[in-house]
Structure formats: structure tokens, C-alpha cells
Amino acid sequence: MSAIQPPKPVERKIELEPHQVLLKPLVTEKGVHRATRNNQYAFQIHRDATKLDVKKAVEHLFDVKVLKVRTQTRKGKARRFKYKIGRTSDWKKAIVSLHEDHRIDFF
């Protein structure tokens, strides 16, 4: 019997710079509540970015210590353009948990 092998790391054709990984912060009521209570921040990220990419980018750009990164792929919504139905593009979201000593100020 052969042992189960761990998955190979994903090889990408492009390497993303930290400023390319984080597209914009998501500042919403729920996000502000999350930031004040749980020290978690939400970002819209590049669709090819991994959790490790997001962690490195946030630590490099904001000089903070990241504990955990959770990602979501959000589906685009159906929109009507005149008399045709179209869709907005899918996008990716990351929720980053920081060490209790660190904060990010967007305001």
C-alpha cells in the first residue's frame, strides 16, 4: 500500500505584487462592526490571489500581524441593460483577522 501524498503547490504563470493582490477595502456597516469588535477587516482581492498572498500583502502594506485569512468567491448579479439581461463579473473577498495589538485605520 502506498501512503497518501499531500497535494502539490499551485504553480501560477504570474506572480502578484502586494499592491495587485488587494484591490480595495470593503467599508460597510457590517465591516466597521467587525473591525471594532473582532479586529477583522474585509478587502476585495484579485481573483487569482491565495490566502498566503493576501496575508503577505496585508502584512507588507499595513505593517500588521495577520492571524487568519478567510476568502469567498462572490458570484456576480444579474443586471438588465436596456432589454437584454447581463451579469456583473464574479469577484473575490477576503476577511483578514489581525493580532489584538494591531489595527488598520481606513478613515
N, C-alpha and C positions, 0 to 999 in steps of 0.2 A: 504494500500500500504506500502511496506517496502522500506526503504532507501537503496541506493546503497552502498555496503560495499567496503572499499578500499582493494586492493589485499594484501594477506598475504606475509610477507617477505620470501624470498627464503631460505630454510634450506639446508645447504650443509653438506656432510659427512666429508669433510676435511676443515680445516682452513689453509689458506695460510699465510706464513710469508712474510714480506715486500720484502726480497731478492728473494722469489719464485714468486712474482707477476710480477716484472719487469725482463724480460729475457735479453733484450739488447736495447740500444738506437739505433734509426734508423737515422744515419748520412748520409743524401743525400743532393744534391744541393737544392732541394725544402725545406728540413728540416732546413738547415742552413739559407736560406732566411726567413723562417717562424720564426726562433729563433731570428734573428736580427731585423726584422720589427715588429712582433706581440707578441714576448715573448712566443712562443708556442713551445713545444718540443714533439717529437714522440718517442714512445717506442714499442717494441714488447713485448706483455704481455702474461701471462698464459691464456689458453682458458677458464678456469672457473672463471677468475677474473671479478669482477664487477667494476663499476665506483667508488664506495666508496672504494673498495680495492685498486684501483690504486691511488686514492687521498691520502689515508693514507700512502701507500708505498712511494710515491714521497716526501711527507712532512717529513716522518721519515728518509729516506735515504739521501736526499739532503738538509734538513733543510730550506725549502722554503714554501711559502704560495700559495696554488693552488686555482684558481678561478673556473675553469671549466674543465671537462674531457669529451672528446668525444671518442667513441670506434667504431671500424669497425671490422667485421669478414671478412677476406680476403680469397677467395677461392684459392685452390691450382691449379697449372698449369698442363696441360697435358705434359708429357715428354715421350720420346722414349728411351727404354732400349733395345738395340740390335734390335730385330724385334718385340718387344711387346710394347704396349702403356701402360704407367702407369701414375700416378698422384702424384704430391708432396702434402704434407699434408696441410690442411687449417690452418690458423694462425690468431691471433687477434692483432690488432694495437690500440694504444691509443694516442690521441693528447691531451696534457695537457697544459692549459693556466695558466700562473703564474701571480702573482701580479706584477705591474710595477717596484717595488723596488727589486725584486728577479731575479736572473739569475742562470743558470746551465752551468758550463764550462766542455765540454767533451774533449777539446783539451789541 
